[in-house]
Amino acid sequence: MFSVISNMYSPYSCVVGHLVSGAWNCIIQPIFLDKAISGSEKFNLTTFEDKELDGFLEAEEIRTDIKLISGPGYVSTGCNLLSFIPAQIMTLQIEDKEADRFVMKHELSHIKNNDQVFMHLIGLTTCVAIAILSTRLTSKKIISFPLTLIIPSIAQILYMRYREAKADDFAISQATDEELKGAFRFFSATNNATQDHKFALDISHPSILSRLEKVNKVLEAKGISYSPDDTQEDFDKWSHMCDKIVEGQEEGSAIKNLQRLFSKLKERLRKKD
Ligand SMILES: [Zn+2]
């Protein structure tokens, strides 16, 4: 028993952890994501009502077999590199076409650049390197284990922050003026929603305020001074988005997921009786 516990704290168990989480995020989750969300709508990106994205995918050499599913937020899974694995984008159903298209371009950038695969490769290679180095330098697991656990995670977070900023840059460079205004509404609404809900701590993305500022600078450079309350129509889109983002955060929160799991279990037990 002691040897099992002692082996669990071997730096090499961290390597196994990275292999498992990489397989989960890059292979298993993309295959089963849509099945994990109950009542989700599923449609193909190429048959998406937004025809303007069709030519965009071709021009940017992004795979066209991406499935869209509606969910509590925006998440992309899958990549261009491993095209035999399904690629999916979860979208929050907002009534703001321009904002939605901007965020879609951000998510498509992750798929185009295979960000998820590279993030896991960086975690895995850093983990192997630290495991080998730390076990050579010391035989004490109390030192080598935490090092192998923490350093690769920091490397992954730094990489993702960098890639998130790059995905924003890509979406900005590909956005029309109206989509930039949509991006402004989206970041501003997200900023509003996260101010009310402190649980939204996210260190893998640049801060919402810095992202809002980045979009604003591009708009200003184009000679556009913009605020969501410039017109009633934009204000309505913005306030609807605020509600949707708060709803999505509550819907996707860990507590809500646990509640759903318990109610499913209860239902199953009741059926057995
Ligand atoms: Zn992203």
Boltz pocket constraint, residues with backbone or C-beta under 6 A from the ligand:
constraints:
  - pocket:
      binder: B
      contacts: [[A, 106], [A, 107], [A, 110], [A, 164], [A, 167]]
      max_distance: 6.0
